[in-house]
């Protein structure tokens, strides 16, 4: 179906995806439904990447399309999302890693799910993460990494949070390309999540929200 937003996004058809987004909003459709379809499209992109059909440039391009869609849709979201936040979620791609597509999707999903997202960007040194935890007092910290070198950076970041006396004040989840349960044990994080949807579900669980 030509107008299927999830398919258009998954197929990296930028102009058509933006057009369909605007048309659906003009018809008065629920903005959350549009965001949900965008999420489905990004899931397909992720699967295509995992199977070797898509490569890093495709991931980056799909992320850019998603950003445009969210910028168009967000002003139409009900004020409920803007008023009472579930909690603060601090997010960063760890030192030495510059991949942000997965991080951006998690940040996007946390945002539309009611979290106040503090995104520190890519290649973030542990000192900056510790400093921001002290400054913003998030309940949850999300560490992202795509490369294997991120494993050590994540461990060092968790150790730095511990050394600063902040470990019992935050829950830490990790995710990214080659992260698994073994890596979680190595880093000392509280949890590993393979995708943005399960990350949001866990974050809500941690905050006591159904």
N, C-alpha and C positions, 0 to 999 in steps of 0.2 A: 504493500500500500504506500503510495507516494507521500502521503501526509503523515506517516507514522514517525513521530519525533524520535523515538528510541532507535529506529532503523536508520533514519537520516544521520543521527549523531554517530551511531556505530559505523556507518559507511563514510564518515568524515565529509558529509555534504553540508558545508558551512552555510552557504547562502540559503539553501532550502530549509535547513533546520531553524535558522533565525526567522525566516518568513513564516513558517508554520507556528513558531512560538508566538509571534506578534498576532497572527490571525486568531489563534486560540484565545489569547487574552482579550482581543477585540470582541469576541463572541461571548465574553463573560465567563469563560471557564475557570474553574478553581486553580489558582496558581500552584498549589501544592501538587495537583495531579500532573501538571507540566514538569515540575521538579522531579516527581517520581518517575516519569517517563525518561527524563534526562539521566537519572540514576541507572535505569535499566539499560539505557544506551551505553553508559560507561562500563557497566558490567560486561556487556558484549565485547567492548573494546579490550577489556582486561583478559577475557577468555581468548580473544584472537591473538593478543600479545603472548599469552602463556603457550599457545599452540604453535607459535612461530610465524603466524600469518601477518601479524603487525610487528613493527619495530619501534625503537625509542622515538623517532620523529613522529610516528603516527600517534603515540601516546601523548606527546607534547601538543600536537595539533588538536587532538580530541579535547585536551584540557583547556585549550584556548577557546574552543567552541562552547564548552561548558561554562566558562567564565562569562562569555557574552550572553548566553541564555540566562544565567543567574542574575546578571546585571539588569536585564530587561524585566525579569519576573519579580525580583525582590521588592521594588517599590509598590507592587500590587498585593503583597502579602498582608494579611490582617495584622493590625497593631499588636495583637496578642504575642506575636513573636518578639516584638521589640520591648515589651514591658517587663514581665517577670521572667528572668532567665533561670534555667535549671541550675547552672553553676558555671564555673570558669574552666576552660580547657586550653591549656598551653601546649602549643604544637611546634615542632622543629624537625628539620632534617639535620641529622648530627654532623659533626665536624668531619671533613674529608669527602662528604657526599653532596652532590649538587642536583640530585633527582627530586623533583617536586610534584610530579603528577599524582602519585598516590597520596602524598601529604595534602595536596590541594583538594582532592576528592573527599578525604576525611574531614578537612576543615569545612568544606562546603556542606557536607551532610550533618556535621555537628551544629553548624550555624542554623540550618533550617529546622533542626530538631530542638532548638531552644537553648543551646549553649552559647555563652559569650566566648568567642574564640580569639585567643592571642597567638597569632602566627608569627614566629620569629624568622621564618624563611629557611634558606638552605645553608649548608656548611657552617652550622652554628656551634661555636666552641662551648665546652661545658661550663666555663666561667659565666658566659652570658646567660645560659639557661638557669643557673643557680641564682644569678642576680635578678632575673625576671621573676623567678618563683618568689623571692623575697619581696619584690616590688608589687606584684599583682595578686599574690596569694591564691593561685588556682587550686582546685580540689584534685584535678587530674592533669597529668603530663603525658603527652603523646610524643614518642620519639620514632622518627621514620628513617629508614635507610634502605637503599636498593643494592648497594655493593657489599661484598663480604667484609671489606675494611670497616664498614659501619658497626660490625659486631663489637670490636674493641672500643670504638667511640661511644657506643651505647653503654657498655660496661663502665667506662671511665666517667661518663656523665652520671650514671646511677651512683657510683662511688663518691663523686663530688657532691651530689645532693645529700648523701648520707653524712659525709664529712662536715657539711654545713649545718647538720642537725635538723634537716628538713624532711628526712625520709619518711617519718611517721606522719607527716602532714599532707602528703600527696600520694595518690595512686598513680602508678606508672604503667602505661601500656606501650608496646612496641609493635611495629609492623613494617612491611616492605618486601621487596622482591624475594630474597632468599631466607627470610626470617622464619623460624619454626620454634617449636617448644624447647628444643635443645638450646637454641640461642637465648631463649627467654631465661632458662636456668642459668646460663653462663653470665648474662648481663645483670641478673638480680632484679629484673622488672617483675611487676605483679602479674602481668598477662601479656599474651601475644594474640593478635587478631589478624586474620588473613585478608579482611576486606572492610570497607567503610561501614557497611550495614551492621556487621557483627560488632564493630568497634562502638558504634552509637548505642547498640543494645546493651553492651557491657557498661558503657559510661552512664547510661540511665539507671542501670541496676545498681551501680556504685553510689549513685546519688539518691537511691530510694524512689525512683520515678518509674511508673509502669508505662 
